[in-house]
Amino acid sequence: MRIWLGLRLTAAAAIIVMVGSCDSQERRETKYLERGQALFDQGDFAKARLEFKNALAIKPTDAEALYRLGLVDEAQLDLMNAFGNFVHAREQNPHHVPALLKIAEYYMKANHLDDAQKNLDTALLQKPDDAEAHALQAAVDLRRDDHDGTEKEAREALRRDPKNVTAVLVLAELYETAGQTGAAETVLTEGLEKSPSSVPLLTERLALYQKSNDTGKAEEILKTLVTARPQDADYRFKLAKLYQSAGRIAEGEAVWRAGVTDAPNDWNMRRQLVLYLSEYEGLDPAEKEINAYLERSPQSDFLYFWLADLYIRHKATDRAVALLEKIVEKDRLAPEGLNARNTLARIRFAMGDRSLADRLLAVVLEKDPGNHEALLLRARLLFDQEDYAASVGDLRQLLRAYPKDPVALQVLAEALLRQGRIDLAMDTLSQLIEAAPTDPGAQVRLAQIKHLARDNVRAHELLTRVTAMAPDYVIGWEALARLEVETKDWHGAEQAIAKLASFDAQQLTATFLKAQILDGTGKEEEALKQFETVISAAPDSALSEHAYAPLAGAALRLNRLDDAVAFIEAQKPLPAVAHLTLARVYIQLKKPDDAASELDKIVDAGAPIPAAYLERAQLYLTARNYDKAIEVLKKGAELLPGDIDLAVTLAQTEVDANRPTEAIAVLDSLLRRLPSADVAANNMAAMIADYDYDDPLALEKARHAVDRFQQADDPRLLDTVAWVYYRLDKLPEATVFMERVSRKGGAVTPEMHYHFGAILLKAGKKQQAKAELEAALRTQGASFSGVEEARKMLAGL
């Protein structure tokens, strides 16, 4: 009886303790949130973040704590993580109105209006009297050109909260859009009377004055912002820029000198002053400023590198080199000396002196094998030389010590992509996003690679998120527009292009993308005119180079290739891609000599366009001129040593010219650079098995190359594996692989039948061998490597 009573008492006590513990935890979480909010209001964002994280440690699913953490991220301009935390808050509580409004705001700024409206509808359903919700609804209505709805919702927001900044900004934008500048200024003035220190309102008023070229009032606003935020370099930059534009250089300098006074321990402020002096007053004043810093802080060795950078900016490379060599001589193998060697290597590499850059880096890495900057620089140098395998090796070594180095992760992702290792490239970019969450470029690049991997749904999700989190990031909008053009989402493409066109200097890109939409929707005539506009407007730009091929394609469908030739030839000087387009047009017009002439211009100039070398070689091959074809392909392969198509075509041409040893050497060299190049591995092994099977070392190399294909589904790869094992005299294995090939039915070629026949014959299965050899030779005039051997085998049976 006492045992049971004791158990009951113990259980009851446990329940009391548990309830008390829960109450205690809730009180602790509330205190963390309150302290965090107080610190946030004081502008101490770092400490506020810690308090909100403490609250989340107690209750990881608390939507309020996640929302407030998002506010800290936003205040520190980490918009990527801010958006993520707001979304996470909504996931924990789908009715958390502040999080819903923040998400709607981000989507609205990115012009994803349907997504913004969904979140707003949910928020208004929960809290129909919320002033910010009505203000954001006004902003969405404005972007939908519903001006009546905009004014109604904005006025409703101000009725409920006369200090609502969002409503003031929306009304000002509405009036400015309608050309009512005076009304816009009045609204902003009234808003500032109620919220005189509102940075968004001051910034909007500044934009209004700048648009009307009222530099006097713009100057006053900027002075106010600088006074309000003395340590914020951005507003100082704008004020100094305003003075510089007006020719008031000394006043611009004074702005930065005041910044140095206001933030005496902020070396970035001093750096900005040096950069201003360098750009607008010249080398000597900037040099004098750095030397003054050196007198006061002689141990600040980084100032010597500021000085070297200054010399480089002013093309005084000799002075930069002399300074760095002086540091090398003074500090030799001390850290400063190694850093100087690294900088010297970077300069020499930029000047094209790769040999000296290599030697400088070798000295650094001999003394300090894990030197961060030297490894990174050598990896980039190797990447530039298309030695991707060696580049990856250096980067992996560097990342073991610095696993979150964003530059190393970025270069590694690109090197892996060049090697065809798309999954690893995507994994690396995911690590980069984790290491640098505020960098939208990594997310855009990941989206582009997802597109390459045909995962367009995920690519679109990533780009939609980027444009929501960083609505002013032009590259994000361009990538989204290009993706939607390629996936034929014409409506989405038009929306993204419209946003892109709103940015400075992006109108021509928008025109090009619109032309692609017209071309893709059967409006070739209009598309042709737009492509011509792009080329004529900026003949030397990369964008115009991209316009030549689609222009020719539209002209082909309109049966107007002669017009396309006339237009292209009228552009002077022609870029290499235009010569390539002309060559292709001439092929369509049955003018191979003219095509060859255009391709020769590219080849002679050594332009890095693989297709030009391949297509010129093809014209030589059509004329049965193997030597010339090989000459052109060799030139292309030397220029672009990492290009798989060039190397594979060169190797096959060498075989066709009865030079298999040279062919094998070409592919072996490529595989040392790109070990994952499957087509090169397959072709090299096949060539060894056909031409060099008497060499045991060569056969072992072939086996090593093709063992990766043992589980392949492609009959061509399996056939190579079987043929190599046949040459190694491993008949059971060869038979198993060829049986898998034979089950592919219509995909089995005469050469594969020959290989199976040879394997069966060597295994003593004559009847089966005879059937396979007959199948190999059944086609009249059959031609493949080993056809004569097949005939001899069959005759012997």
C-alpha positions in Angstrom: 0.0 0.0 0.0 2.8 2.4 0.9 4.6 1.5 -2.2 1.6 2.5 -4.4 1.0 5.6 -2.4 4.7 6.5 -2.7 4.5 6.1 -6.4 1.4 8.3 -6.6 3.1 11.0 -4.5 6.3 10.7 -6.6 4.3 11.1 -9.8 2.3 14.0 -8.5 5.5 15.7 -7.3 7.0 15.1 -10.8 4.0 16.8 -12.4 4.3 19.7 -10.0 8.0 20.0 -10.8 7.3 19.7 -14.5 4.7 22.4 -14.5 6.9 24.7 -12.4 9.8 24.0 -14.8 7.6 24.9 -17.8 6.5 28.2 -16.1 10.1 29.0 -15.3 11.2 28.3 -18.9 8.4 30.5 -20.3 9.4 33.3 -17.9 13.0 33.0 -19.0 12.1 33.1 -22.6 9.9 36.2 -22.1 12.8 37.9 -20.3 15.2 37.1 -23.2 12.7 38.5 -25.7 12.1 41.7 -23.6 15.9 42.3 -23.1 16.5 41.6 -26.8 13.8 44.1 -27.9 15.3 46.7 -25.6 18.7 46.2 -27.1 17.3 46.2 -30.6 15.6 49.6 -29.9 18.9 51.0 -28.7 20.6 49.8 -31.9 22.8 47.2 -30.3 21.9 44.5 -32.8 24.7 42.1 -31.9 23.6 41.8 -28.3 19.9 41.7 -29.3 20.6 38.7 -31.6 22.2 36.8 -28.7 19.1 37.4 -26.5 16.7 36.3 -29.2 18.9 33.2 -29.8 18.7 32.5 -26.1 14.9 32.6 -26.3 15.0 30.2 -29.3 17.3 27.8 -27.3 14.4 27.5 -24.8 11.7 27.3 -27.5 13.1 26.6 -31.0 9.6 26.8 -32.6 8.6 30.2 -31.2 7.5 32.3 -34.1 7.9 35.5 -32.3 11.5 34.9 -31.5 12.2 33.9 -35.1 10.4 37.0 -36.3 12.5 39.3 -34.1 15.7 37.5 -35.2 14.6 38.3 -38.7 14.3 42.0 -37.8 17.9 41.9 -36.5 19.1 40.4 -39.7 17.2 43.1 -41.7 18.7 45.9 -39.6 22.2 44.5 -40.3 21.3 44.3 -44.0 21.4 40.5 -44.0 18.2 40.3 -46.1 18.8 36.6 -47.1 18.7 35.4 -43.5 16.0 37.9 -42.6 13.6 36.6 -45.2 14.5 33.0 -44.2 13.7 33.7 -40.5 10.4 35.4 -41.4 9.4 32.4 -43.5 10.5 30.1 -40.7 8.3 32.1 -38.3 5.3 31.7 -40.6 6.0 27.9 -40.8 5.8 27.7 -37.0 2.7 29.9 -36.8 0.8 30.4 -40.1 -1.2 33.2 -38.5 1.7 35.3 -37.2 0.7 38.6 -38.7 4.0 40.6 -38.4 5.9 37.7 -40.1 3.2 37.5 -42.8 3.5 41.3 -43.4 7.3 41.1 -43.7 7.1 38.3 -46.2 4.4 40.2 -48.2 6.7 43.3 -48.2 9.6 41.3 -49.6 7.5 39.7 -52.3 5.9 43.1 -53.2 9.3 44.7 -53.6 10.4 41.8 -55.8 7.2 42.3 -57.9 6.0 38.8 -57.0 2.5 40.3 -56.4 0.5 37.0 -56.2 2.7 35.7 -53.5 2.6 39.1 -51.7 -1.2 39.1 -51.9 -1.6 35.6 -50.5 0.3 36.6 -47.4 -1.5 39.9 -47.1 -4.9 38.2 -47.4 -4.0 35.8 -44.5 -2.8 38.8 -42.4 -5.9 40.9 -43.0 -8.1 37.9 -42.2 -6.4 37.7 -38.8 -6.1 41.4 -38.1 -8.4 43.5 -40.5 -7.6 46.8 -38.6 -3.8 46.5 -39.0 -2.5 49.8 -40.4 0.7 48.2 -41.9 -1.4 45.6 -43.7 -3.5 48.3 -45.4 -0.3 50.2 -46.3 1.2 47.1 -47.9 -2.1 46.5 -49.7 -1.8 50.0 -51.1 1.8 49.2 -52.3 0.6 46.0 -54.1 -2.3 48.0 -55.6 0.1 50.6 -56.9 2.2 48.0 -58.6 -1.0 46.7 -60.2 -1.7 50.2 -61.5 -4.9 50.3 -59.3 -4.4 54.0 -58.3 -7.9 54.4 -56.7 -7.3 51.3 -54.6 -3.8 52.6 -53.7 -5.0 55.9 -52.3 -8.0 54.3 -50.5 -5.8 51.8 -48.7 -3.0 54.2 -47.9 -5.4 56.8 -46.5 -7.0 54.0 -44.4 -3.6 53.0 -43.1 -2.9 56.7 -42.1 -6.3 57.0 -40.5 -5.4 54.1 -38.2 -1.8 55.1 -37.7 -0.9 58.7 -38.7 2.8 57.8 -38.4 2.8 54.8 -40.7 5.9 55.3 -42.9 4.9 52.7 -45.5 1.6 54.5 -46.3 3.4 57.9 -46.6 6.0 56.3 -49.0 3.3 54.7 -51.1 1.3 57.9 -51.4 4.4 59.8 -52.4 5.2 57.3 -55.1 1.6 57.4 -56.3 1.7 61.2 -56.7 5.1 61.2 -58.2 4.0 58.5 -60.8 1.1 60.7 -61.7 3.4 63.7 -62.2 2.2 65.5 -59.1 5.6 66.3 -57.6 4.2 69.0 -55.3 1.7 66.6 -53.8 4.4 64.0 -53.3 6.6 66.5 -51.5 3.7 67.6 -49.3 3.0 64.1 -48.2 6.6 63.5 -47.3 6.8 66.8 -45.5 3.7 65.9 -43.4 5.2 62.4 -42.7 8.5 63.9 -41.6 6.7 66.3 -39.3 5.3 63.3 -37.5 8.5 61.1 -37.8 11.4 63.6 -38.3 14.1 61.0 -37.9 12.7 58.4 -40.3 15.5 57.3 -42.5 13.2 55.8 -45.2 11.2 59.1 -45.5 14.4 61.2 -45.6 15.9 58.8 -48.2 12.7 59.1 -50.3 12.7 62.8 -50.1 16.4 62.8 -51.1 15.4 60.7 -54.2 12.7 63.2 -55.1 15.2 66.1 -54.9 17.8 64.3 -56.9 15.2 63.5 -59.6 14.3 67.1 -59.9 18.0 68.1 -59.8 17.4 70.2 -56.7 21.0 69.7 -55.4 20.6 72.3 -52.7 17.8 70.4 -50.9 19.4 67.0 -51.6 22.5 68.3 -49.9 20.5 69.4 -46.8 18.9 65.9 -46.6 22.2 64.2 -46.9 23.7 66.4 -44.2 20.8 65.4 -42.0 21.3 61.7 -42.7 25.1 62.0 -42.0 24.4 63.8 -38.7 21.9 61.1 -37.7 24.2 58.3 -38.6 27.7 59.6 -38.4 29.4 56.2 -38.7 27.4 55.1 -41.7 29.8 55.4 -44.7 27.0 55.1 -47.3 25.5 58.5 -46.7 28.9 60.1 -46.5 29.7 58.5 -49.9 26.5 60.0 -51.4 27.2 63.5 -49.9 30.9 63.4 -51.1 29.7 62.2 -54.5 27.3 65.1 -54.7 30.0 67.6 -53.9 32.4 65.9 -56.4 29.7 66.1 -59.2 29.3 69.8 -58.5 33.1 70.3 -58.7 33.3 70.9 -54.9 36.2 68.5 -54.4 37.5 70.0 -51.2 34.1 69.8 -49.6 33.8 66.1 -50.5 37.2 65.5 -48.9 36.0 67.3 -45.8 33.0 64.9 -45.5 35.4 62.0 -45.3 37.8 63.8 -43.0 34.9 64.4 -40.6 34.1 60.7 -40.9 37.6 59.9 -39.7 37.1 62.3 -36.8 33.7 60.8 -35.9 35.0 57.2 -36.1 38.7 57.5 -35.1 39.2 53.7 -34.8 37.4 52.8 -38.1 40.1 52.1 -40.6 37.5 51.7 -43.3 36.6 55.4 -43.0 40.3 56.2 -43.5 40.4 53.8 -46.5 37.4 55.6 -48.0 39.2 59.0 -47.6 42.2 57.6 -49.4 40.1 56.2 -52.2 38.3 59.6 -52.6 41.7 61.4 -52.7 43.0 58.8 -55.2 40.0 59.1 -57.6 39.4 62.9 -57.5 42.6 64.5 -56.4 45.2 62.1 -57.8 48.1 59.9 -56.7 50.1 62.4 -54.7 47.5 63.5 -52.1 46.4 59.9 -51.5 50.0 58.8 -51.1 50.6 61.6 -48.7 47.6 60.6 -46.6 48.8 57.0 -46.4 52.3 58.1 -45.4 50.8 60.2 -42.7 49.0 57.1 -41.3 52.3 55.2 -41.5 54.0 57.9 -39.4 51.4 57.6 -36.7 51.0 53.8 -37.0 54.4 52.4 -38.2 53.4 48.9 -37.1 50.3 48.8 -39.4 52.0 46.8 -42.2 48.7 46.6 -44.1 49.2 50.3 -45.0 52.1 49.3 -47.3 49.7 47.2 -49.2 47.3 50.2 -49.4 50.2 52.1 -50.9 50.9 49.3 -53.4 47.2 49.1 -54.4 47.3 52.9 -54.9 50.2 52.6 -57.3 48.5 49.9 -59.2 45.3 52.0 -59.5 47.3 54.8 -61.0 49.2 52.4 -63.3 52.4 53.1 -61.5 53.1 49.3 -61.5 56.9 49.8 -61.3 56.5 51.7 -58.0 54.1 49.0 -56.7 56.6 46.3 -57.6 59.5 48.2 -56.1 57.6 48.7 -52.8 56.6 45.1 -52.6 60.1 43.9 -53.4 61.4 46.2 -50.7 59.0 44.5 -48.2 60.2 41.1 -49.5 63.8 42.1 -49.0 63.1 43.5 -45.5 60.9 40.8 -44.2 62.0 37.9 -46.5 60.1 34.9 -45.2 58.3 36.7 -42.4 54.4 36.9 -42.8 54.7 40.4 -44.4 57.3 39.2 -46.8 55.2 36.3 -47.8 52.2 38.5 -48.3 54.3 40.8 -50.4 55.3 37.9 -52.6 51.7 36.9 -53.0 50.8 40.4 -54.1 53.7 40.5 -56.5 52.5 37.2 -57.9 49.1 38.6 -58.4 50.5 41.6 -60.2 52.8 39.5 -62.4 49.9 37.2 -63.2 47.7 40.1 -64.2 50.6 41.4 -66.4 50.7 38.0 -68.1 54.0 36.9 -66.5 52.7 33.5 -65.3 56.2 32.0 -65.0 57.3 34.6 -62.5 54.0 34.3 -60.6 54.5 30.6 -60.3 58.0 31.1 -58.9 56.9 33.6 -56.3 54.1 31.4 -55.1 56.5 28.4 -55.0 58.7 30.3 -52.5 55.8 31.2 -50.3 54.4 27.6 -50.3 57.8 26.1 -49.7 58.0 28.2 -46.5 54.3 28.0 -45.6 52.6 25.1 -47.4 49.2 26.1 -46.1 49.5 29.8 -46.9 45.9 30.9 -47.5 46.5 33.6 -50.1 49.2 31.7 -52.0 47.1 28.5 -52.3 44.1 30.5 -53.4 46.1 32.5 -55.9 47.8 29.4 -57.3 44.4 27.7 -57.6 43.0 30.6 -59.5 46.1 30.6 -61.7 45.7 26.9 -62.4 42.0 27.4 -63.1 42.8 30.1 -65.6 45.2 27.6 -67.3 42.3 25.1 -67.4 44.2 22.7 -65.1 41.1 22.0 -63.1 42.3 18.9 -61.4 45.3 20.7 -59.8 43.2 23.7 -59.0 40.7 21.5 -57.2 43.6 19.9 -55.2 44.8 23.3 -54.0 41.3 24.5 -53.1 40.5 21.4 -51.1 43.7 21.8 -49.1 42.9 25.4 -48.4 39.3 24.6 -47.4 40.5 22.0 -44.9 41.9 24.9 -42.9 39.4 27.6 -43.9 36.2 25.6 -44.6 34.0 28.7 -45.1 36.3 30.7 -47.4 33.8 32.2 -49.9 36.2 32.8 -52.7 37.7 29.3 -52.5 34.2 27.8 -52.4 33.2 29.8 -55.5 36.3 28.9 -57.5 36.0 25.2 -56.4 32.4 25.1 -57.6 33.4 26.5 -61.0 36.3 24.1 -61.3 34.1 21.1 -60.5 31.6 22.3 -63.0 34.3 22.5 -65.7 35.1 18.9 -64.8 31.5 17.9 -65.4 31.0 17.1 -61.7 27.7 19.0 -61.5 26.4 17.3 -58.3 29.7 18.2 -56.4 29.5 21.8 -57.9 26.0 22.2 -56.5 27.1 20.8 -53.1 29.9 23.3 -53.0 27.6 26.2 -53.8 25.3 25.1 -51.1 28.3 25.4 -48.7 29.0 28.8 -50.1 25.5 29.9 -49.5 25.8 28.7 -45.9 29.1 30.5 -45.5 28.0 33.7 -47.2 24.2 33.9 -46.8 24.1 37.6 -47.7 25.6 36.9 -51.1 22.8 36.6 -53.7 25.4 35.7 -56.4 25.9 32.3 -54.9 22.2 31.5 -55.0 21.9 32.8 -58.6 24.9 30.6 -59.6 23.3 27.6 -57.9 20.1 28.2 -59.7 21.9 28.4 -63.1 23.6 25.0 -62.4 20.3 23.5 -61.3 19.0 24.6 -64.7 22.0 22.9 -66.3 21.0 19.8 -64.4 17.4 20.2 -65.7 16.0 20.9 -62.3 14.1 24.0 -63.5 11.6 23.9 -60.6 14.3 24.3 -58.0 16.1 26.8 -60.1 13.0 28.9 -60.4 12.4 28.7 -56.6 15.9 29.9 -55.9 15.7 32.9 -58.3 12.3 33.8 -57.0 13.7 33.8 -53.5 16.8 35.9 -54.5 14.7 38.5 -56.2 12.4 38.7 -53.1 15.3 39.0 -50.7 17.5 41.3 -52.9 15.0 43.2 -55.1 17.7 45.5 -56.3 20.1 42.8 -57.4 20.1 43.1 -61.2 21.8 39.8 -61.9 19.0 38.0 -60.1 16.3 39.5 -62.3 18.3 38.8 -65.5 18.9 35.2 -64.5 15.2 34.8 -63.7 14.2 36.3 -67.0 16.6 34.1 -68.9 15.4 31.0 -67.1 11.7 31.8 -67.9 12.6 32.5 -71.6 14.4 29.2 -71.9 11.5 27.3 -70.2 9.0 29.2 -72.4 7.2 30.8 -69.4 6.4 33.9 -71.5 4.2 35.6 -68.9 6.8 35.2 -66.2 9.6 36.3 -68.5 7.7 39.5 -69.5 7.3 40.4 -65.8 10.9 39.8 -65.0 12.1 41.7 -68.1 9.8 44.7 -67.1 11.5 44.8 -63.7 15.0 44.4 -65.3 14.2 47.3 -67.6 13.6 49.6 -64.6 17.3 49.4 -63.6 19.9 51.8 -65.0 21.8 50.5 -68.1 19.7 47.4 -68.4 17.4 48.5 -71.2 19.4 46.9 -73.9 19.5 43.5 -72.0 15.7 43.8 -71.7 15.4 44.5 -75.4 17.5 41.3 -76.2 15.3 39.2 -73.9 12.1 40.6 -75.4 13.5 39.7 -78.8 14.0 36.1 -77.6 10.3 36.1 -76.5 9.2 37.3 -79.9 11.4 34.8 -81.6 10.0 32.0 -79.4 6.4 32.9 -80.0 6.6 32.9 -83.8 7.1 36.7 -84.3 10.3 36.4 -86.2 9.9 39.7 -88.1 9.7 41.7 -84.9 12.4 39.6 -83.3 14.7 40.3 -86.2 14.3 44.0 -85.8 15.0 43.8 -82.1 18.2 41.7 -82.5 19.4 44.3 -85.1 18.6 47.1 -82.6 20.8 45.4 -79.9 23.7 44.9 -82.3 23.5 48.4 -83.7 23.2 50.0 -80.3 26.3 48.4 -78.8 28.3 46.7 -81.5 31.3 46.0 -79.1 29.3 44.6 -76.2 29.0 41.0 -75.2 25.3 41.3 -75.5 25.5 42.1 -79.2 27.7 39.1 -79.7 24.9 36.9 -78.3 22.4 38.5 -80.7 24.1 37.4 -83.9 23.1 33.7 -83.8 19.4 34.2 -83.0 19.3 37.0 -85.6 20.5 34.4 -88.2 18.0 31.9 -86.9 15.1 34.2 -87.3 16.3 35.2 -90.8 16.6 31.5 -91.8 12.9 30.9 -90.8 11.9 34.0 -92.7 14.0 32.9 -95.8 16.0 36.1 -95.6 19.5 34.9 -95.1 20.9 37.2 -97.7 19.5 40.2 -95.8 21.2 38.8 -92.6 24.5 38.6 -94.4 24.2 42.2 -95.6 23.4 43.4 -92.1 26.2 41.5 -90.4 28.8 42.5 -92.9 27.9 46.1 -92.4 28.9 46.0 -88.8 32.6 47.1 -88.4 34.7 45.7 -86.9 33.1 42.3 -86.7 33.6 40.3 -83.4 34.7 36.6 -83.8 31.2 35.3 -83.0 29.8 37.3 -86.0 32.3 35.6 -88.3 31.1 32.2 -86.9 27.5 33.2 -87.6 28.4 34.3 -91.1 30.2 31.0 -91.7 27.1 29.1 -90.6 24.9 31.2 -92.8 27.2 30.6 -95.8 26.9 26.8 -95.2 23.1 27.2 -95.4 23.5 29.2 -98.6 25.8 26.4 -100.0 28.9 28.6 -100.1 31.5 26.5 -98.3 34.4 28.5 -99.5 33.0 31.7 -98.0 32.3 29.8 -94.8 35.9 28.6 -94.7 37.1 32.2 -95.2 35.1 33.4 -92.2 36.2 30.5 -90.0 39.9 31.1 -91.0 39.6 34.7 -89.7 38.7 33.3 -86.2 41.4 30.6 -86.3 44.1 32.9 -87.5 43.2 35.4 -84.8 43.4 32.6 -82.1 39.9 33.5 -80.8 38.8 31.1 -78.0 35.7 29.8 -79.7 35.8 26.0 -79.9 33.0 25.7 -82.5 35.1 27.7 -85.0 38.0 25.1 -84.9 35.6 22.2 -85.0 33.7 23.5 -88.0 36.8 24.6 -89.9 38.2 21.1 -89.4 35.0 19.6 -90.6 35.3 21.5 -93.9 38.8 20.2 -94.3 37.6 16.7 -93.6 34.9 17.0 -96.2 37.7 17.7 -98.6 39.6 14.7 -97.2 42.4 17.0 -96.1 43.3 15.3 -92.8 46.6 17.1 -92.2 44.9 20.5 -92.3 42.1 19.4 -90.2 44.5 18.1 -87.5 46.5 21.3 -87.7 43.4 23.4 -87.0 42.2 21.0 -84.2 45.6 21.1 -82.6 45.6 24.9 -82.5 42.2 24.9 -80.9 43.2 22.2 -78.4 46.4 24.1 -77.4 44.4 27.3 -77.0 41.6 25.5 -75.0 43.3 22.5 -73.3 40.2 21.7 -71.2 37.7 21.5 -74.1 36.5 17.9 -74.4 34.9 18.2 -77.9 38.2 19.5 -79.4 40.3 16.8 -77.9 37.9 14.0 -78.8 37.5 15.2 -82.3 41.3 15.6 -82.7 41.9 12.1 -81.4 39.3 10.6 -83.8 40.8 12.5 -86.7 44.3 11.2 -85.8 42.8 7.7 -86.0 41.2 8.4 -89.3 44.6 9.6 -90.5 46.2 6.3 -89.3 47.9 7.9 -86.3 46.4 6.0 -83.4 49.4 6.6 -81.1 49.0 10.3 -81.4 45.2 9.9 -80.8 45.7 8.0 -77.6 48.2 10.6 -76.3 45.7 13.4 -76.9 43.0 11.7 -74.8 45.5 10.7 -72.1 46.6 14.3 -71.8 42.9 15.4 -71.5 42.2 12.8 -68.9 45.0 14.1 -66.7 43.3 17.5 -66.7 39.7 16.2 -66.6 39.7 12.7 -65.0 35.9 12.7 -65.1 35.6 13.2 -68.9 33.8 9.9 -69.6 33.8 10.2 -73.4 37.6 10.7 -73.4 38.0 7.7 -71.1 35.8 5.5 -73.3 37.4 6.6 -76.5 41.0 6.2 -75.2 40.3 2.7 -73.9 38.7 1.7 -77.2 41.6 3.0 -79.2 44.1 1.1 -77.0 42.0 -2.0 -77.3 42.0 -1.6 -81.1 45.5 -0.4 -81.8 47.8 -0.8 -78.8 46.7 -4.0 -77.2 50.1 -5.6 -77.3 51.4 -3.2 -74.7 50.4 -4.5 -71.2 50.9 -1.1 -69.6 48.6 0.5 -72.1 46.0 -2.2 -71.6 46.1 -1.7 -67.8 45.6 2.1 -68.4 42.6 1.2 -70.6 41.1 -1.1 -67.9 41.6 1.6 -65.3 39.8 4.1 -67.5 36.7 2.0 -68.2 36.1 0.3 -64.9 33.9 3.2 -64.0 31.5 2.0 -66.7 30.9 -1.5 -65.3 27.4 -0.5 -64.0 26.6 1.7 -67.0 23.4 1.3 -69.0 24.8 2.7 -72.3 25.7 -0.2 -74.6 28.6 1.8 -76.1 30.3 2.1 -72.8 29.6 -1.6 -71.9 31.0 -2.6 -75.3 34.3 -0.8 -74.6 34.6 -2.5 -71.2 34.0 -5.9 -72.8 36.5 -5.2 -75.6 39.2 -4.2 -73.1 38.6 -7.3 -71.0 38.8 -9.4 -74.2 42.2 -7.9 -75.0 43.2 -8.7 -71.4 42.2 -12.3 -72.1 39.6 -12.2 -69.4 36.9 -13.9 -71.4 34.2 -14.6 -68.7 34.1 -11.0 -67.7 34.1 -9.9 -71.4 31.2 -12.3 -72.1 29.1 -11.0 -69.3 29.5 -7.4 -70.4 28.7 -8.3 -74.1 25.6 -10.2 -73.0 24.4 -7.1 -71.4 25.1 -5.2 -74.6 23.2 -7.8 -76.7 20.1 -7.3 -74.6 19.9 -3.7 -75.9 18.4 -4.9 -79.2 18.2 -2.2 -81.8 21.0 -0.2 -80.1 23.6 -3.0 -81.0 25.9 -1.8 -83.9 27.8 -4.0 -86.4 31.0 -3.3 -84.5 29.4 -4.5 -81.3 28.4 -7.7 -83.1 32.0 -8.1 -84.2 33.3 -7.7 -80.7 30.8 -10.3 -79.3 31.7 -12.7 -82.2 35.4 -12.3 -81.4 34.9 -13.0 -77.7 32.7 -16.0 -78.3 35.1 -17.4 -80.9 38.0 -17.1 -78.4 35.9 -18.8 -75.8 35.3 -21.7 -78.2 31.6 -21.0 -78.9 31.8 -21.2 -82.7 28.2 -21.4 -83.6 27.3 -18.3 -81.5 30.4 -16.6 -82.8 29.4 -17.2 -86.4 25.9 -15.7 -85.8 27.4 -12.6 -84.3 30.0 -12.1 -87.1 27.3 -12.6 -89.8 25.3 -9.9 -88.1 28.3 -7.7 -88.0 28.8 -8.1 -91.8 25.2 -8.3 -92.8 25.0 -4.7 -93.9 26.4 -4.3 -97.5 29.6 -2.2 -97.4 29.9 -2.5 -93.6 32.7 -0.3 -92.2 34.0 -0.2 -88.7 37.3 -0.7 -86.9 38.2 -4.3 -87.3 35.9 -5.1 -90.3 38.7 -7.0 -92.1 39.4 -9.0 -89.0 35.7 -9.9 -88.8 35.7 -11.1 -92.4 38.8 -13.3 -91.7 37.2 -14.8 -88.5 34.0 -15.6 -90.4 35.9 -17.1 -93.3 37.8 -19.3 -90.9 34.5 -20.7 -89.6 
